[in-house]
């Protein structure tokens, strides 16, 4: 990751991003990381929309994915390089996916978040997601529960302003 303070560019993911996305996935999620082949299937899969954040050196520093089928969608994954956490980049990725879901006629978006991740849980709650259940021992190999969350669309405006896109 470059040391510059430039705001990462948000764009649609392409097949050529696979290695960079997998490298970030592996470093952020370690034992919980998806395999490279799983990520390859996700990036190329039907009904999926993946976005990446790219720094001024061309390095992928964040990504997120959505699977939308009919009126329902799932946030598949989201990761931001540790150096960018707390700077609104996770929110930026989530807003892009929620905008895409809304544009596609989705009426409900679901996600799972580790029960031991209050920062992510707080982000999702601030975007209008509500807890609807728990999946015991969902995250392997640690056996951490997943909190299932749901957001109805359009529940509240989520479109990023031009100013927010620059943050």
N, C-alpha and C positions, 0 to 999 in steps of 0.2 A: 504494500500500500504506500502510495507516495505521501510525502510529508506536507504537501500543499493544502491550503484551506479552501480550495475551490469546492463548490457544491457538486456532488456527483450528478451525472446525467442519468435520468430515468428513461429507460427504453424497453421495448419488447425484447425478450430473450430470443436468441437464435441458436441453431445447433452448434455453432462454433463456440458458444459459451459453456458447453458441457464441462470441459476440464476445469475451468475457473470456478464454476458453480460447485462442482464436486470437491474441489480443494477447500472452498469456504465451508461447505457442508461438513466435511471431515474435521476441520479445525474447530468449528463452532459446536458441533454436536457429538464429536468423539465417538463414544460407544453406542450412542443412539442414532448415528448417522445412517442415512440411506446409502445403499450401494450405488456405485457409478452407473450400473445398468438400470437400476430403478429410476435414477434421475434422467437418464437418457430417454427412457420410456415416457417419463413425465413431460419432458421438454417437447417431445414429438407427438404426444398423445392427442387424440381427438377430444374436443370440448375443453381443452386446457388453454389457459392464458398465463404465461410466465413473464415476469418483469425483472429486470436487473438494474442495479445502480452501478455506474462505472465512473471511477475517479479520473482525474486529469491525465494519469499515466496509462489509461485504458484497462485498469485492473477492476474486475468485478468485486465490489465491496458490499453488495447486498443483493438479495433476490427474494422473490415470493411467487407463489403459484396458486391458481384457482382452477377448480374443476366445476364446470357448470353444465347441468343437464336439465332442460325444461325449466321449471320455476324454482329449482333448488341448486345451490352451489356449496362447495366446500373449499375453505382455505386449506390447501394441501400442505404448505410449508412456508416459512418465512425465516430469513436469517440476515443479520447485519453484522459487518465486521466490528469487533469489540471497540475499535477506536472511534466508531461513529455512533455508538449507543448513547442515548440521551440527547441526541441532536435532531430528533424529529424524522429520521430517515425510515424507521420502521413504520411510523404513522403514514409517511408519504407512500410507501409501498402498499400498505393496507388501503389507503384511499384510492390508489390506482386500481386495485382489484375490485373494490366496492363499486367504483364508477363503472368498470367493465361489466360487473354483474348487473348493475342497474340498467345499463345500455342494452344488455342481452335479455331483458325481461325477467330476470331472476327476482323472486319475491322473498326468499329466505336464504340466508347464508349461515353455514355452520362451521365450527372449528373445534379442535381440541387443544387444550393448553395444559402443560404439566402443572399439577397441583402445587408444586414447590417453586413456581415461577411467578411471584406476585407482580413483578414489573410488567411482564407480558399480559398477565390477566388484567391489570389496571389499564393498559393500553386498549385492549379489546373492549373492556367495559366503557371506556371513554368514547369509543366509536359506536356505542349503542348495542353491543352484544350483551346478552343476559345468560346467566348460568341456567342450564336446563337439566343437568344430570352429571353423574360421575361414572367413569369407566374404571373400575378397580384394576390396579396393577397393569395398566395399558402400556406404559412405556417400559420396554425391555432394554437391557437385562436388569435394570435397577428395580423394576416392579413399582414404579411411581404411578399414582392415579392420574387420570386425565379428567379435567373438568370440561364438559361439553357445553359449548356456548352457541347461541342462536341470535341472529339479527334479522328482523323483518325489514324489507326494503319497500318503498322508501320510508324509513322510520324518521330519519332526520337528514338534512343535507350533509353530504360528505365530500362533495366536489371541492377539490383544492383550489384556492384562489391563486392567482399568479404570484402573489407575495409568498404564500406557503410553499409553492413549488421552488422558490429560491432559497428556502431555509434548509 
